Amino acid sequence: MVFRLFRRKDKTSEALARTRKGWGGGLGSLFQGATLSDDALWEQVEDALISSDVGVDTSLALVNRVRQRVREEGAPSASDVVEMFKEEMAVLLDPKDKTIWDWYDRETLPANPFVLMIVGVNGVGKTTSIAKLAKHYQELGKTVMVGAGDTFRAAAIEQVQVWGERLKIDIIAHQQGADPGAVAYDAYQAAVARGADVLIFDTAGRLHTKGPLIEELRKVRRIFERFDESVPHQTLLVLDATTGHNGLEQAKVFQEAVGVNGVFLTKLDGTAKGGITVAIAQELDLPVIFIGTGEGLDDISMFDTDDFVDALFGDEPGTT
């Protein structure tokens, strides 16, 4: 387990390499030898944050908070200022209820089966993320089943089945065009009957039919709630980091439909705008639970605030 955690911390750092380069040469470089009372300096910092998709309001608030600390506490070196940014960003990223992360990385789950409903638009890497989650739980010693609830696309069902064969897990699927609620019903019944520890349920993500999609997702949730009002225990939204703030608009649709507990942020290695993670936490009030760091099954990391902030800033000039 220790090896796995260290390996994933390294992957987080690798995934954020492009974002580090997008900080205008690095915050440490900006502050190295600079006059901290210079308004133009802080405007450069704001621009660097905004350009990495932290968000305008959040960027301004973050910079103002650090400037206030510099005035009150003093900052003898560039590394001191960068450390203040890291501390303040960590505060922004931490959810109010930190126990939510425990549900995804501990041996004792809150229910059996633990039902995880996956939502997100088509094309964000939802199916691959489900496979990564399945392997994640397998590594925790759990038996996993997957419900292929995206019955709108035959390809979605087939992709889930292919991953099922590779991971040697049971897939509950109906034909294309079937009622997703019926798949949810059968998947839960099968998970109980077979003693599965975790049931991961896929859903459709065709936002061009927003109204029907919302009702479909609500119906799936109602089906699960017939078995137990706490089911699904968690609803995880898969977001593509490369879509930036467009992803936030997508998220609002799914929050409206079924409520969302956390985010699986994919393709973080493919963007220079990793600041979207901060925007998600602030604008959506959602914690990032997992980050995708590549296309392989092992390219997944549990989100850790301190590791993420360290990787985001890296070894800035003047910070060591």
N, C-alpha and C positions, 0 to 999 in steps of 0.2 A: 504493500500500500504506500509506503514511503517513497519507493521508486516511482510509482505511478504519479504521485502528487508532484514530485520534482520534475518529472518529464512534462507534465501538463503545464507547470509554471513556465518552463522553457518555451513551450508552444505558444503560450500567451504573449511572451516577449517577442517571439518571431512574428506572430500575427500582427502585432502593433508596430512593426518596423516602419511601415509606410506612414503611419500616423505621426510617429516621432519626427520623421523628416518634414512633416507638414506644420510643424510648430514655428515656422519662420526661422529655421536654423537652430531652434531649441530655445526654451525660455532662459536657460542658463546663459546662453550666448547673448541674449537681449540685455540681460541685467549685468553682464560682466563689464565692469568699468563704467556703468551708466550712472547718471544722476537720478536718484529715485524721486526727486521732486519734479521731474520733467514730465509734463502731461503727455507729450508726444510718445514717450516710452510706453506709458500705460495704454495708449491708444493702439500701439503696435501689438501689445499683448492681447488686447480685446479682439483685434482683427485676426490674430492667430487662432484664438479660441473659436471665434465665430466661423472661420473658414474650415475648421475641423468638425463642424456640426454640433458644437456644444449648445448652440442656441443663443440668440441675441440677449434675451433677458437674463438667462443664467450666466452668460459670459460677463455681462456688465456687473451683475451682483457679485460674482466671484472676484473680479478685479477690484471692485470697491471694498470688499471684505479684506482682501490682502493688503490693499493700500492703507486701510485703517489700521491693520495690525502692524504694518511697517512704521506708521507714525507713532503708534502707542508703545511698541516693543523695541523698535529699532531693528536694523538688518545690516550687520557688518559686512556681509558678503553676498554674492549672487546665490550661493548654495542655501543661505538662510531664507532668501525670498522664495526660491523654488520649493524648499521644504514647507513653507507656509501654503503655497499653492497645492501641494500634495495633501496636506492635512485638511484643507478646506474642501478639496475635491472629494476626499474620502467621506467627509460628512455628507456631501450631496448624494453619493452613491449608495450609502448604507440605508436599507429599508427600515421603517419604524419597527417592524417585527422581524428580527433577524433569525428567528427560529424557522422561517420558511425554507432557508437553505438546508436545514437539518433533514427535511422531508425527502431530500434528493440524494443524500450521501451518508446514510446511516443504515446499519443492519436491521434495526427495528423500525418497521414502517407503521404508520398510524392505523392501517386497516389491511385486511386480507380478503380479496385482492385490493391493492392500492390502485385506484383508477386515475389515469392521467389522460386528459382530453387535449388533443393537439389541434390548434387552429392556426390559420394563416393563409395568405393568398397563394395562388398557384405560382410556381416559379421561384419561391424563396428558399427552396431546399428542404421542404417539409418532410418528404419521404426519407431522405438521407438522414435528417435529424432524428427521425423516429428510430432508424436503424442504430444510430449512435447511442441513443438513449437506451435501447434494448441491450446493447452490449455493455453499457455503463452498469445497468442493473445486474447483468450476468456476472460482471466482475465483482459485484457485491454479494454474489452467491444466491441471487434470486432467480426464480423461474418466471419467464416473461411470456405473455401472449399479446398479439396485436390484432385489433379490429380494423378492417379495411372499410372505413366509413365514407370514403370519398367515392361514392358509386356513380358520380357524374362522368368520370373519366375512366375508361377501361385501362388506360396506361397506369393510372394511380394504383389500381388493384393489382395489376401485374407487377409493378415495382415493389409493392409491399410483399408480395408472395416470393419474389426473387430474393429479397433480403431475408425473408423467413427461412428459406432453404439454406442460405449461407450461414445464418446464425443458429440454425436448427431450433427454431421456435415455432409454435403453433400460430397460424393465421386464420382468423375467422372472416370469411368473405362471402358475399353474394354476387350475383351477376351484375353487370353494368346496368344502371337504371333502377336498381332495387331501392327500396325505402331504407335510408340510412338509420332510421329509428329501429327497423327490424334487425339490422346488423348490430346495433348497440345492444338490443335485447338479447340476441343470441350470443354475442361476445361476452356479456356479463355472466349469463347462465353457464357458458362453457368455462369461463375463468373460475367460477365457484366450483363447478363439478370436477374440474381437473386440478384444483388446489393451486392455481397460479398465484404467485406473490404479487405480480404487477400486470395490469392490463393497460396497454397504451392504445388509445383509440384515435384513428385518423379521421379528419373531416374534410369536406369540400371547401374550396377557397376561390370561388368564381365571383369576384366583386362586381362584375358587369351585370349580375343579376342580384343586386344587393338585397332587395326586399325578400325574395324567395330564400336566399341564403340565410338571412337572419332567422326567418321562421323555421327553416330546416334545422339550424343549430339549436334553436330553443326547443324544438321537438326532441332532438337527441338528448338534450339535458333532462327534459321531463321524463323520458324513458328511463334514464339512469336513476333519477330521483324516486321512481316507483319502487326500486329495490331498497334504497336507503337515501334519506334526504341529504346526506353528506356526499353522495356520489354525483358527479366526479369529484374526487378529493382535491384535485388541482387542475386548472386549465392553463396550459402553457401556450403562449403565442410565439410562433416562429416569425422572426423579422429578418430581412436581408439588410445587413449594415450598409451595403453599397447604395441603397435607395435613399439614404439620408432621411430628411424630414418628411418625405412622402410616406415613409413607413409609419410615422406617428399618426398620420391620417388614417391609414389602414387599421392601426391598433384601436382607434376610437370606434370603428365599426364593430370590431369583435368585442370590445368592452360593452358596447351597447347591447349586443346580441346575447352574450352568455356570461359576461364577466371574465376577467383574466387575472390570474394570480402572479404570473411571472413571465419572463421573456427568454427565449432561446435565440440569441443573436448570431446569425450565420454570416459567412463570407467576410468575417472581420479582417482576414488576411488580404482581402482584395480591395481594400479602401484606405485612403489616407485620412478618412474622416471618422476615426474611432471615437471622437467626442460625442457621437450620437448616443453612446451608452449613458452619458451624463444627462442628455436631453430626455431619454426614456425615463430615467429615475425621477427627474424633476417635473417634466410636463405631463407624464402619464401616471406618476406615483406608483411605478411598477419596478420591482427588483429584476435585474438580469440574473438568471439562474445558471444558464450555460452559455458558453460562447463557442462557435465553430471556428476552428483554426486551420482548416484545410479540408480536402475532399475525402480523406481516409476515415475508416471507422474509428480510429484512435484519435482523430483530430477533433477532440472535444475537451473542454476544460470546464470544471465547476468554477463559477465566478467567485473570485476572492478579491475583496476591495483593495487590500494592501498590495497584493500581487499585481493587480490590474494597474493601480496608480504608479507603482514602481516601473512596470513595463511601459506605461504610457510616457513617462518622463525619461526613463532610461538613464544612461550615464551622461547627463548633460554636462557640457563644458563648464567647469567652475563649480560642479556639485560634488566632486570627489576630493 
